[in-house]
Amino acid sequence: MREVDDALEFMNEEYKARVAECERGQLEFERKQVDMKKMVAQFQQFITENDAKQRRAEIKAKVRLSDAWMTPRVSVPYAAAGQVCGWSVTPWA
């Protein structure tokens, strides 16, 4: 009878140790899950900020491009350049 009681007590202790290990594993899993959620939130914020920066840069580039097309250009007549069709020309002569 003593042997059966000892065996049963040993099995009970093993069971308690496995349950405690499972609880520790569960707590570790929950902690890692919280950390992962924080990392995902930070990454999502990074992506949102990057998208906003990209939109601002695209708008800025469009504005610069439209400004470049809207600014008047000074055209140099051929005579002012000194030649028309290969002939040397003086302007307003």
Backbone as JSON Lines, residues from 0, in Angstrom:
{"i":0,"aa":"M","n":[0.82,-1.19,0.0],"ca":[0.0,0.0,0.0],"c":[0.87,1.27,0.0]}
{"i":1,"aa":"R","n":[1.95,1.2,0.73],"ca":[2.85,2.34,0.81],"c":[3.44,2.64,-0.57]}
{"i":2,"aa":"E","n":[3.76,1.61,-1.33],"ca":[4.33,1.79,-2.66],"c":[3.33,2.48,-3.58]}
{"i":3,"aa":"V","n":[2.08,2.13,-3.49],"ca":[1.05,2.74,-4.32],"c":[0.88,4.21,-3.93]}
{"i":4,"aa":"D","n":[0.88,4.48,-2.64],"ca":[0.77,5.87,-2.19],"c":[1.96,6.71,-2.66]}
{"i":5,"aa":"D","n":[3.17,6.14,-2.59],"ca":[4.36,6.85,-3.05],"c":[4.29,7.11,-4.56]}
{"i":6,"aa":"A","n":[3.85,6.11,-5.3],"ca":[3.74,6.27,-6.75],"c":[2.69,7.34,-7.09]}
{"i":7,"aa":"L","n":[1.58,7.3,-6.39],"ca":[0.52,8.28,-6.62],"c":[1.01,9.69,-6.25]}
{"i":8,"aa":"E","n":[1.74,9.82,-5.17],"ca":[2.26,11.12,-4.76],"c":[3.28,11.63,-5.8]}
{"i":9,"aa":"F","n":[4.13,10.72,-6.3],"ca":[5.1,11.1,-7.32],"c":[4.4,11.59,-8.58]}
{"i":10,"aa":"M","n":[3.36,10.87,-9.01],"ca":[2.59,11.26,-10.2],"c":[1.9,12.61,-9.98]}
{"i":11,"aa":"N","n":[1.41,12.84,-8.79],"ca":[0.74,14.1,-8.44],"c":[1.75,15.25,-8.51]}
{"i":12,"aa":"E","n":[2.95,15.05,-8.0],"ca":[3.99,16.08,-8.05],"c":[4.4,16.37,-9.5]}
{"i":13,"aa":"E","n":[4.53,15.32,-10.3],"ca":[4.86,15.51,-11.72],"c":[3.77,16.31,-12.42]}
{"i":14,"aa":"Y","n":[2.53,15.97,-12.13],"ca":[1.41,16.69,-12.73],"c":[1.44,18.17,-12.35]}
{"i":15,"aa":"K","n":[1.68,18.46,-11.07],"ca":[1.75,19.84,-10.61],"c":[2.9,20.58,-11.28]}
{"i":16,"aa":"A","n":[4.03,19.89,-11.46],"ca":[5.18,20.52,-12.11],"c":[4.85,20.83,-13.57]}
{"i":17,"aa":"R","n":[4.17,19.92,-14.27],"ca":[3.78,20.16,-15.66],"c":[2.77,21.31,-15.77]}
{"i":18,"aa":"V","n":[1.83,21.36,-14.83],"ca":[0.85,22.44,-14.83],"c":[1.55,23.78,-14.58]}
{"i":19,"aa":"A","n":[2.49,23.81,-13.64],"ca":[3.23,25.05,-13.36],"c":[4.03,25.46,-14.59]}
{"i":20,"aa":"E","n":[4.65,24.5,-15.28],"ca":[5.41,24.8,-16.5],"c":[4.49,25.34,-17.58]}
{"i":21,"aa":"C","n":[3.32,24.76,-17.72],"ca":[2.35,25.27,-18.7],"c":[1.91,26.69,-18.37]}
{"i":22,"aa":"E","n":[1.7,26.96,-17.1],"ca":[1.31,28.31,-16.69],"c":[2.43,29.31,-17.0]}
{"i":23,"aa":"R","n":[3.68,28.92,-16.71],"ca":[4.81,29.8,-17.04],"c":[4.88,30.03,-18.56]}
{"i":24,"aa":"G","n":[4.68,28.95,-19.31],"ca":[4.68,29.09,-20.77],"c":[3.56,30.0,-21.25]}
{"i":25,"aa":"Q","n":[2.39,29.87,-20.65],"ca":[1.25,30.71,-21.02],"c":[1.54,32.18,-20.71]}
{"i":26,"aa":"L","n":[2.12,32.45,-19.56],"ca":[2.46,33.83,-19.19],"c":[3.51,34.39,-20.15]}
{"i":27,"aa":"E","n":[4.5,33.58,-20.49],"ca":[5.53,34.02,-21.44],"c":[4.92,34.3,-22.82]}
{"i":28,"aa":"F","n":[4.02,33.43,-23.24],"ca":[3.33,33.62,-24.51],"c":[2.53,34.93,-24.5]}
{"i":29,"aa":"E","n":[1.8,35.18,-23.43],"ca":[1.0,36.4,-23.33],"c":[1.89,37.64,-23.34]}
{"i":30,"aa":"R","n":[3.05,37.56,-22.65],"ca":[3.98,38.68,-22.64],"c":[4.53,38.94,-24.04]}
{"i":31,"aa":"K","n":[4.9,37.88,-24.74],"ca":[5.4,38.03,-26.11],"c":[4.32,38.57,-27.04]}
{"i":32,"aa":"Q","n":[3.09,38.14,-26.8],"ca":[1.98,38.62,-27.62],"c":[1.78,40.13,-27.41]}
{"i":33,"aa":"V","n":[1.88,40.6,-26.19],"ca":[1.76,42.04,-25.91],"c":[2.9,42.8,-26.58]}
{"i":34,"aa":"D","n":[4.12,42.26,-26.47],"ca":[5.26,42.89,-27.13],"c":[5.06,42.95,-28.64]}
{"i":35,"aa":"M","n":[4.56,41.88,-29.21],"ca":[4.33,41.84,-30.66],"c":[3.27,42.86,-31.08]}
{"i":36,"aa":"K","n":[2.23,43.0,-30.28],"ca":[1.2,43.99,-30.59],"c":[1.77,45.41,-30.54]}
{"i":37,"aa":"K","n":[2.66,45.66,-29.58],"ca":[3.3,46.97,-29.5],"c":[4.16,47.22,-30.74]}
{"i":38,"aa":"M","n":[4.9,46.2,-31.15],"ca":[5.76,46.34,-32.34],"c":[4.91,46.58,-33.59]}
{"i":39,"aa":"V","n":[3.8,45.89,-33.71],"ca":[2.92,46.07,-34.86],"c":[2.35,47.48,-34.86]}
{"i":40,"aa":"A","n":[1.97,47.97,-33.69],"ca":[1.43,49.34,-33.6],"c":[2.5,50.37,-33.99]}
{"i":41,"aa":"Q","n":[3.74,50.16,-33.52],"ca":[4.82,51.07,-33.89],"c":[5.09,51.02,-35.39]}
{"i":42,"aa":"F","n":[5.08,49.82,-35.95],"ca":[5.33,49.68,-37.39],"c":[4.2,50.34,-38.18]}
{"i":43,"aa":"Q","n":[2.97,50.17,-37.72],"ca":[1.84,50.8,-38.39],"c":[1.96,52.32,-38.35]}
{"i":44,"aa":"Q","n":[2.4,52.85,-37.23],"ca":[2.6,54.3,-37.1],"c":[3.71,54.74,-38.05]}
{"i":45,"aa":"F","n":[4.79,53.96,-38.14],"ca":[5.89,54.26,-39.07],"c":[5.39,54.3,-40.5]}
{"i":46,"aa":"I","n":[4.58,53.33,-40.88],"ca":[4.06,53.27,-42.25],"c":[3.14,54.46,-42.52]}
{"i":47,"aa":"T","n":[2.29,54.8,-41.55],"ca":[1.39,55.93,-41.72],"c":[2.18,57.23,-41.9]}
{"i":48,"aa":"E","n":[3.21,57.42,-41.06],"ca":[4.03,58.63,-41.18],"c":[4.78,58.65,-42.51]}
{"i":49,"aa":"N","n":[5.29,57.51,-42.94],"ca":[6.0,57.44,-44.21],"c":[5.07,57.76,-45.38]}
{"i":50,"aa":"D","n":[3.85,57.24,-45.33],"ca":[2.88,57.54,-46.39],"c":[2.58,59.03,-46.44]}
{"i":51,"aa":"A","n":[2.44,59.64,-45.28],"ca":[2.17,61.08,-45.23],"c":[3.35,61.86,-45.8]}
{"i":52,"aa":"K","n":[4.57,61.46,-45.43],"ca":[5.76,62.13,-45.97],"c":[5.82,61.98,-47.49]}
{"i":53,"aa":"Q","n":[5.5,60.79,-47.97],"ca":[5.55,60.56,-49.42],"c":[4.51,61.43,-50.14]}
{"i":54,"aa":"R","n":[3.31,61.51,-49.57],"ca":[2.27,62.36,-50.19],"c":[2.72,63.82,-50.21]}
{"i":55,"aa":"R","n":[3.3,64.29,-49.11],"ca":[3.78,65.68,-49.07],"c":[4.89,65.9,-50.1]}
{"i":56,"aa":"A","n":[5.79,64.94,-50.24],"ca":[6.88,65.07,-51.21],"c":[6.34,65.07,-52.64]}
{"i":57,"aa":"E","n":[5.34,64.23,-52.91],"ca":[4.75,64.2,-54.25],"c":[4.06,65.51,-54.56]}
{"i":58,"aa":"I","n":[3.34,66.06,-53.59],"ca":[2.67,67.34,-53.8],"c":[3.7,68.44,-54.03]}
{"i":59,"aa":"K","n":[4.76,68.42,-53.24],"ca":[5.82,69.42,-53.38],"c":[6.46,69.31,-54.77]}
{"i":60,"aa":"A","n":[6.68,68.09,-55.24],"ca":[7.29,67.9,-56.56],"c":[6.35,68.39,-57.66]}
{"i":61,"aa":"K","n":[5.05,68.13,-57.5],"ca":[4.08,68.6,-58.5],"c":[4.05,70.12,-58.53]}
{"i":62,"aa":"V","n":[4.09,70.74,-57.35],"ca":[4.07,72.2,-57.29],"c":[5.32,72.76,-57.94]}
{"i":63,"aa":"R","n":[6.46,72.18,-57.65],"ca":[7.7,72.64,-58.28],"c":[7.65,72.47,-59.79]}
{"i":64,"aa":"L","n":[7.12,71.35,-60.23],"ca":[7.03,71.11,-61.67],"c":[6.08,72.1,-62.32]}
{"i":65,"aa":"S","n":[4.93,72.35,-61.69],"ca":[3.99,73.3,-62.28],"c":[4.56,74.72,-62.22]}
{"i":66,"aa":"D","n":[5.29,75.05,-61.15],"ca":[5.94,76.37,-61.08],"c":[6.99,76.51,-62.17]}
{"i":67,"aa":"A","n":[7.7,75.44,-62.43],"ca":[8.73,75.49,-63.46],"c":[8.1,75.72,-64.84]}
{"i":68,"aa":"W","n":[6.95,75.15,-65.06],"ca":[6.28,75.32,-66.36],"c":[5.61,76.68,-66.46]}
{"i":69,"aa":"M","n":[5.26,77.27,-65.32],"ca":[4.55,78.54,-65.35],"c":[5.49,79.75,-65.38]}
{"i":70,"aa":"T","n":[6.74,79.57,-65.0],"ca":[7.65,80.71,-65.0],"c":[8.0,81.09,-66.43]}
{"i":71,"aa":"P","n":[8.01,82.4,-66.72],"ca":[8.31,82.83,-68.09],"c":[9.76,82.55,-68.43]}
{"i":72,"aa":"R","n":[9.96,82.19,-69.65],"ca":[11.31,81.9,-70.13],"c":[11.76,83.05,-71.03]}
{"i":73,"aa":"V","n":[12.98,83.42,-70.93],"ca":[13.54,84.46,-71.77],"c":[14.13,83.76,-72.98]}
{"i":74,"aa":"S","n":[13.59,84.09,-74.14],"ca":[14.12,83.47,-75.35],"c":[15.14,84.41,-75.97]}
{"i":75,"aa":"V","n":[16.22,83.85,-76.42],"ca":[17.3,84.63,-77.03],"c":[17.11,84.55,-78.53]}
{"i":76,"aa":"P","n":[16.91,85.69,-79.18],"ca":[16.76,85.64,-80.63],"c":[18.07,85.23,-81.28]}
{"i":77,"aa":"Y","n":[17.94,84.7,-82.49],"ca":[19.14,84.24,-83.19],"c":[20.12,85.39,-83.41]}
{"i":78,"aa":"A","n":[19.59,86.55,-83.67],"ca":[20.47,87.7,-83.94],"c":[21.28,88.03,-82.7]}
{"i":79,"aa":"A","n":[20.67,87.93,-81.53],"ca":[21.39,88.22,-80.3],"c":[22.45,87.18,-80.04]}
{"i":80,"aa":"A","n":[22.22,85.97,-80.52],"ca":[23.21,84.92,-80.36],"c":[24.39,85.14,-81.28]}
{"i":81,"aa":"G","n":[24.21,85.96,-82.34],"ca":[25.33,86.26,-83.21],"c":[25.26,85.59,-84.57]}
{"i":82,"aa":"Q","n":[24.35,84.66,-84.78],"ca":[24.29,83.98,-86.08],"c":[22.85,83.65,-86.43]}
{"i":83,"aa":"V","n":[22.56,83.75,-87.7],"ca":[21.29,83.28,-88.23],"c":[21.64,82.44,-89.45]}
{"i":84,"aa":"C","n":[21.29,81.22,-89.42],"ca":[21.54,80.28,-90.52],"c":[23.02,80.24,-90.89]}
{"i":85,"aa":"G","n":[23.87,80.35,-89.88],"ca":[25.29,80.23,-90.13],"c":[25.96,81.54,-90.51]}
{"i":86,"aa":"W","n":[25.21,82.61,-90.77],"ca":[25.8,83.9,-91.13],"c":[26.02,84.73,-89.88]}
{"i":87,"aa":"S","n":[27.02,85.47,-89.86],"ca":[27.29,86.35,-88.75],"c":[26.39,87.56,-88.88]}
{"i":88,"aa":"V","n":[25.66,87.89,-87.85],"ca":[24.69,88.96,-87.89],"c":[24.88,89.84,-86.66]}
{"i":89,"aa":"T","n":[24.8,91.11,-86.84],"ca":[24.8,92.02,-85.7],"c":[23.36,92.44,-85.47]}
{"i":90,"aa":"P","n":[22.9,92.41,-84.24],"ca":[21.52,92.77,-83.98],"c":[21.26,94.25,-84.24]}
{"i":91,"aa":"W","n":[20.09,94.52,-84.73],"ca":[19.6,95.88,-85.01],"c":[20.54,96.69,-85.89]}
{"i":92,"aa":"A","n":[21.07,96.05,-86.87],"ca":[21.98,96.73,-87.77],"c":[21.26,97.23,-88.99]}
